[in-house]
Structure formats: structure tokens, C-alpha cells
Amino acid sequence: MYLHLGQETVITFDDIVGIFDLDNTTVSKTTREYLKKAEQEKEIITVSTELPKSFIVCCEKEKKQKIYISQISSTTLLKRTGFVEGLSNIQPLSQS
């Protein structure tokens, strides 16, 4: 399956490591340093010139990391993956 990140950018589900909200995660110094280092190593791909709302960490088959910056919210991207709906189908373990 594929995930549309905006504009003409599409990635495969298998490559996705995580989808993150920029506002919430960049509060952390560690995340800011991670993104800064990735930018210096030219691992960041900006999908749109609009206000960024999320970043998607991917690891391709040849183990090269790419980080996509998208104008689409992390919530919308998660909905597009169907992951959230899949969680609603999980039945709790019965306790004996």
C-alpha cells in the first residue's frame, strides 16, 4: 500500500518508521537536534511550500533514512494508513 504525503509525493507503507506531529514533537531538544542533523546530512525532503504540520521518518530497503516534511497533519496521515481503524478491531484479552 501507498501513502500520499501531499503534492506529488507517495511512499510505501513498508518504508514508514513513524509519523509525527511537528508542533508536539519539536518541543523536545532531542527531536530538534535529530531533525537538524538529518537536514545537514540531506536526508530531509520537503513536500510542500505550505506550513509544515508533520514529518514522516522512512527507512528504505537499502537502509537509507529519509524524512519527509508534509503540510498534511499527522492525524490525517494516520487515518489514510488505516492503522487507527485497525486498532479498533483488536479485541482485549480475556482475563481468567
ABEGO torsion letter per residue (X at the ends): XBBBAEEABBBBAAABABBBBAAAAAABAAAAAAAAAAAAAGABBBABABBBABBBBBBBAAGBBBBBBBABBAAAAAAAAGAAAAAAABBBBBBX
